[in-house]
Every structure is written in structure tokens, then in C-alpha cells.
Amino acid sequence: MTTRGYNNYNSLIIRTLNKISVFNKCRKDFFCEVVILLLSIKGRVNFLQLGRFGNFKEQRYRQQFEKPFPWLDFNKELTLSHGGSRFVIAFDPSYINKSGKKTPGVGWYWSGCAGQSKWGLEIGGLAAIDLDNHTAFHLEAVQTLIEDKQATSLTDWYVNVIKERKETLSSISKYLVADAWFSKKPFVDQIIGMDMHLISRLRDDADLKYLYLGPPTGKRGRPSKYAGKVITENIDTNYFELIEQNQEATVYSAIVYSKALKRNIRLVHVTYTSDKGKQIRKLYFSTDTQMDALEILDCYQSRFQIEFLYRDAKQYTGLNDSQARSENKLNFQFNAALTAINIAKVEHWLSQPKEARKPFSMTDIKTMNHNRLLLQRFIDVFGVNAYSAKNRNHVNELIYYGTIAA
């Protein structure tokens, strides 16, 4: 993990903003200030805390959070400029804590962490999964507002979120990866209609059929299309192609017909073997029947990187801490918290050679920036020349104080 000054954050943000939009200096400086504070303040990150630690009054932050910001364009530019060459788009909803009854969109939403529905808010997060660096870049978070926007169902709402941004998303990747909840015909059909493909996982007891590949029987009636049901516990190894086999897993793949999706899919059948010898079977698929089986597996397994974005943003950059009840202010805080993770990742982790990288640690980044924030306050008050050759080592020692992987 490398230490970086606030000037590095400012330079990265301003370079990216200059490529995508025309913001005045006041707006650029404000955005830089917010990102630095999100990466520096320990504890809750809300308007009150921003006013305490920042250069502006609390009311200024409230007013500026109401203004729109091109999150998708900003994060796309950041992703393509600093990421690898292979991406897949990930979509995943996430529960946000929120009490009260007056906030737009508040209601009962599923919390995967709690394993039950809880009262609060929900965001639908879009991220670019970098397959080369095995990490995720946040693109945009959109609050779920079914009742306010009169959407007919959650599925339709999620599809509309993707459809409204399909041009930008398609310029990054034509593949969308989502968890097993999204392996439904209404969702799949609309994703295909956007000229994109879905990578997901089926139920363990999914109803699948072999395709009939034999010659015509010569009998009257429609030619045979299917050759029996796929028994996932005992697949036909003459039909399925063995892709990979090792001590941990056995991977087979074939094109089969899905009764639930009513289309042919590329199925990846994986049998995992635990240390105790227990076998667990999982069914992954892509609507692109020509896609490589191991690439499907890699894309779906890399999907979990979006969960680390949510985890880091909730623990370190205030994703759960908004005091606002305005839809615009909430949107700004959700996206600012997740975008701050992108900026920290680019500056502290992706800037290093791949072979020299240690695990990405937001704990260390937050500690270093918090130390720097306090140290800068002492320097300003006491008028110390902290960056002279004599004092530089002492300053770096104080910045690293309390880090885990220093």
C-alpha cells in the first residue's frame, strides 16, 4: 500500500472531470473536498461531520449535494483509464439502513446480511468488474423507487435502470452478470432485447433438456428438438464436454434448453468437492451459447467483487450514514461514497505493479488519510514546515501510525 497526498487525489479527480464535462472551479474544488473527507473522517460521515472537518459550513454541503453530478460518465472514464482490458458489467441491489417514514422510497427490502427483509432503502448498483485485476469499479447507484415511479414490479424497475444506461454500459461490455435471483424469463428477455447477454446461476433443480442432435427419424410430425431431461446429479458425459478437472472441482459444459427461460443457453455444470468429500453441484449459464465455459465461470465468480465495494463503502465512506430525506441528496451521498472507493483503489492499489500489490485495505487508507487530516491541522496551527528534508521522515511515520499493512 502506497501513501499518497491529497494533491494526488485532486489531480486524479480534476483530470477525469476535464475529460467528461465542463464544471467551474468552485464545483471541482467542492467535489475534491468531499472525496477527501469521505476517505479521511473516521466514524459516521454525514453533513454534521463534513461541516466539522471540512472547509465549508454544513449548509454548503447540503446545498451542493442537491445538485446533479455525472456519476456514470465519471466512473466510466476512471475505469477505462486505469483498469485492465477485459470487463463485465455487474448489477446487484443492496440494502441501506434508514429509519422514519418520510424519506422517498423507504420500505421493506431484502437484506442479504441479515437474511430477512428490513425497513430502509435499497440501491441498485452497477459496477464494472475488471477481470484482469480481479476487482470492481463502481459505475452508478440508483435508488429503488417503485411506488414513487409507479413501476409494476422489482424486475421491471431493475430492467429500466439498466435500459436507461445501456449505451454507456454496452461501451464497456456487452455482458451483464447478476446473481441467481435474476435468472428469470422477464429479466433475461429484456436484457437480450438490449443486445446484451446475461451471465448468472440457475437453481440447483433447474428443468433443463438435452438438444436432439441426431439425424431425422423419418416419422411424421415435427422433427425432434429435445432428447430428454438433464439430471444434474447424473449428467450424460457423452453429451457434455469435460472442460476441467482437479481436486476441488469438475467442470462440464454444453448447450441445453432451459424450460424456465424458454431458450437455449450455454450451461456450465460444476461439481465442487469439499475437504470432507461432500459434493455440491452448481449450474452457471450464459445466454451467449458461443461463450467459453471457463470465461463464464470466471465472470460469475468475479461478480462477488461488487459486494466488496458495498462492504467498504458501508464501513468506511458513509454509504449508510446519510441524514438527507431528499432524493437528490441521497443519490449524491450513495454515489460519492462508492466513487471514493474507486479513487482510493486507483491511487493506492492499481498504481503499483501487479506483482507487488498486497490485498486492498480500506482500513489502512482511511487511517493514513485521517492521520494526514489531523497532522495538517497541527501544521496549519503551529506553522511548522513539515515537508522539509529534516521533517519528512517524521511526517511519514505519523501518517502511517496505526496502519495494518504499513
Salt bridges, closest charged atoms under 4 A:
ASP29 OD2 - LYS25 NZ 2.71
GLU58 OE2 - ARG62 NH2 2.98
GLU66 OE1 - LYS329 NZ 2.92
GLU77 OE2 - LYS19 NZ 3.53
ASP92 OD1 - ARG303 NH1 3.96
ASP132 OD1 - ARG86 NE 3.06
GLU140 OE1 - ARG165 NE 2.76
GLU164 OE1 - ARG165 NH1 3.35
ASP189 OD2 - LYS185 NZ 2.58
ASP189 OD1 - ARG263 NH2 3.03
ASP204 OD1 - ARG201 NH1 3.61
ASP204 OD2 - LYS282 NZ 3.44
ASP205 OD1 - ARG203 NE 2.87
ASP207 OD1 - LYS229 NZ 3.03
ASP207 OD2 - LYS259 NZ 3.81
ASP298 OD2 - ARG86 NH2 3.96
GLU307 OE2 - ARG303 NH1 3.69
ASP312 OD1 - ARG311 NH2 3.14
ASP321 OD1 - ARG44 NH1 3.91
GLU327 OE2 - LYS149 NZ 3.97
GLU347 OE1 - ARG4 NH1 3.89
